[in-house]
Amino acid sequence: MTLNLVPFVSVERMMQLVLHLGVERVLCDLAAEIEADFRRWPAFDKTPRVASHSDVGVIELMPTSDGETYGFKYVNGHPSNMKKGLQTVTAFGLLADVATGYPLLLSEMTILTALRTAATSAMAAKWLAPAGATSMALIGNGAQAEFQALGFKAVCGITEVRLYDIDPEATAKCVTNLAGSGLRVVACGSPEAAIEGAQIITTVTADKQYATILTDNMVGAGVHINAVGGDCPGKTELHRDILLRSGIFVEYPDQTRIEGEIQQLPADHPVTELWQVIAGQTPGRTDARQITLFDSVGFAIEDFSALRYILAKARQTGHFDNLDMIADPDDPRDLYGMLLRAACRP
Ligand SMILES: NC(=O)c1ccc[n+]([C@@H]2O[C@H](COP(=O)([O-])OP(=O)(O)OC[C@H]3O[C@@H](n4cnc5c(N)ncnc54)[C@H](O)[C@@H]3O)[C@@H](O)[C@H]2O)c1
């Protein structure tokens, strides 16, 4: 094996791979991979992500390791990008072999982040949402939205999505993209209309401020809230009173207390770590009338699981290119000699 050639999954290759496997299959596979890694949570190095904030957004690094493989993601969040014709969230990521430190994979992760976020949301809902949920409100119909809808269809058996966005063009795009998905798609004129009859409410809006996408009176007993868009200091989606009525489930408390909806609460407000529910250490939903809240911010282990899955599938299908990105002279001490010899090449 030539270690200096690193498998690279470009955007084009990622699209080929996902279309080859099928979007819903990838979402189900990712949910299973992420769930398996949550079950062995203590095996991972964990740290809140390293964030560099500016007035308009954030750039973050998200590292983790299970002792055999190391991974990190570079990701940004710039809500104002959309008005410039740019993505709010872009990302790429890397896996490396802990034994040598050599990279194993470099991959685009803008598409993969949307897939892994939806897979994580749906996986969490599998454990927390009311039994037999079939209808989901989807508030915020941007880049992540269709992935969320399809994740909940594939993993949780949702049959209806009720869409709302402050920008009707975003909703119209979503309606078009989800036609033929097998979901009943209902475009709604207000958030109140969207949540009507829904057992699951997903909020996935982008705004760099304390927003109130849901007020307390909009949330009835027994619903599951999947709050995805509040993922930065000063950027939340739910009224604080909803949090006080909810059983709150988080990925990694040290990060969520900085970035999630719970930044609105005192630092000792009780929360449950989702991995403990999956590992059978603590109950998830405790009764049919409980409001459950998955305060999603996105954690490094989800990206690690997604990258490992993509590496395995890329190897199986050949949907990757080799990248000459590690200098690896035959004599490891002769790095300069390698440079000299390159100068002599015709
Ligand atoms: N938790 C995670 O793991 C995770 C992962 C990826 C993205 N995100 C977050 O999810 C959010 C959405 O990301 P995206 O890539 O879809 O962004 P996007 O900019 O493509 O879409 C956001 C949508 O929200 C709408 N919106 C803004 N304010 C609204 C309001 N008050 N009511 C209804 N709709 C409103 C916008 O019109 C837009 O269509 C972002 O905040 C992003 O940071 C979280």
PDBQT file of the ligand as one rigid body, heavy atoms in Angstrom, charges set to zero:
ROOT
HETATM    1  N1  LIG A 401     -26.965  20.726  15.261  1.00  0.00    +0.000 N 
HETATM    2  C1  LIG A 401     -26.232  20.372  14.243  1.00  0.00    +0.000 C 
HETATM    3  O1  LIG A 401     -25.574  19.329  14.267  1.00  0.00    +0.000 OA
HETATM    4  C2  LIG A 401     -26.232  21.219  13.005  1.00  0.00    +0.000 A 
HETATM    5  C3  LIG A 401     -25.652  20.759  11.827  1.00  0.00    +0.000 A 
HETATM    6  C4  LIG A 401     -25.750  21.525  10.672  1.00  0.00    +0.000 A 
HETATM    7  C5  LIG A 401     -26.375  22.767  10.725  1.00  0.00    +0.000 A 
HETATM    8  N2  LIG A 401     -26.889  23.213  11.908  1.00  0.00    +0.000 N 
HETATM    9  C6  LIG A 401     -27.588  24.506  11.990  1.00  0.00    +0.000 C 
HETATM   10  O2  LIG A 401     -28.839  24.338  11.350  1.00  0.00    +0.000 OA
HETATM   11  C7  LIG A 401     -29.293  25.609  10.868  1.00  0.00    +0.000 C 
HETATM   12  C8  LIG A 401     -29.787  25.492   9.453  1.00  0.00    +0.000 C 
HETATM   13  O3  LIG A 401     -28.708  25.218   8.604  1.00  0.00    +0.000 OA
HETATM   14  P1  LIG A 401     -28.923  25.286   7.010  1.00  0.00    +0.000 P 
HETATM   15  O4  LIG A 401     -27.639  24.824   6.417  1.00  0.00    +0.000 OA
HETATM   16  O5  LIG A 401     -30.203  24.609   6.630  1.00  0.00    +0.000 OA
HETATM   17  O6  LIG A 401     -29.092  26.865   6.839  1.00  0.00    +0.000 OA
HETATM   18  P2  LIG A 401     -29.802  27.651   5.644  1.00  0.00    +0.000 P 
HETATM   19  O7  LIG A 401     -29.318  29.063   5.750  1.00  0.00    +0.000 OA
HETATM   20  O8  LIG A 401     -29.624  26.939   4.364  1.00  0.00    +0.000 OA
HETATM   21  O9  LIG A 401     -31.367  27.592   6.011  1.00  0.00    +0.000 OA
HETATM   22  C9  LIG A 401     -31.901  28.213   7.137  1.00  0.00    +0.000 C 
HETATM   23  C10 LIG A 401     -33.352  28.557   6.857  1.00  0.00    +0.000 C 
HETATM   24  O10 LIG A 401     -33.943  29.090   8.039  1.00  0.00    +0.000 OA
HETATM   25  C11 LIG A 401     -34.890  30.069   7.643  1.00  0.00    +0.000 C 
HETATM   26  N3  LIG A 401     -35.224  30.914   8.787  1.00  0.00    +0.000 N 
HETATM   27  C12 LIG A 401     -34.448  31.874   9.383  1.00  0.00    +0.000 A 
HETATM   28  N4  LIG A 401     -35.134  32.432  10.413  1.00  0.00    +0.000 NA
HETATM   29  C13 LIG A 401     -36.343  31.803  10.465  1.00  0.00    +0.000 A 
HETATM   30  C14 LIG A 401     -37.493  31.932  11.307  1.00  0.00    +0.000 A 
HETATM   31  N5  LIG A 401     -37.529  32.845  12.275  1.00  0.00    +0.000 N 
HETATM   32  N6  LIG A 401     -38.556  31.120  11.087  1.00  0.00    +0.000 NA
HETATM   33  C15 LIG A 401     -38.546  30.193  10.083  1.00  0.00    +0.000 A 
HETATM   34  N7  LIG A 401     -37.472  30.040   9.235  1.00  0.00    +0.000 NA
HETATM   35  C16 LIG A 401     -36.407  30.833   9.433  1.00  0.00    +0.000 A 
HETATM   36  C17 LIG A 401     -34.194  30.775   6.489  1.00  0.00    +0.000 C 
HETATM   37  O11 LIG A 401     -35.110  31.503   5.690  1.00  0.00    +0.000 OA
HETATM   38  C18 LIG A 401     -33.543  29.613   5.760  1.00  0.00    +0.000 C 
HETATM   39  O12 LIG A 401     -34.351  29.089   4.733  1.00  0.00    +0.000 OA
HETATM   40  C19 LIG A 401     -28.121  26.554  11.044  1.00  0.00    +0.000 C 
HETATM   41  O13 LIG A 401     -28.355  27.351  12.187  1.00  0.00    +0.000 OA
HETATM   42  C20 LIG A 401     -26.923  25.650  11.256  1.00  0.00    +0.000 C 
HETATM   43  O14 LIG A 401     -25.906  26.257  12.021  1.00  0.00    +0.000 OA
HETATM   44  C21 LIG A 401     -26.840  22.473  13.044  1.00  0.00    +0.000 A 
ENDROOT
TORSDOF 0
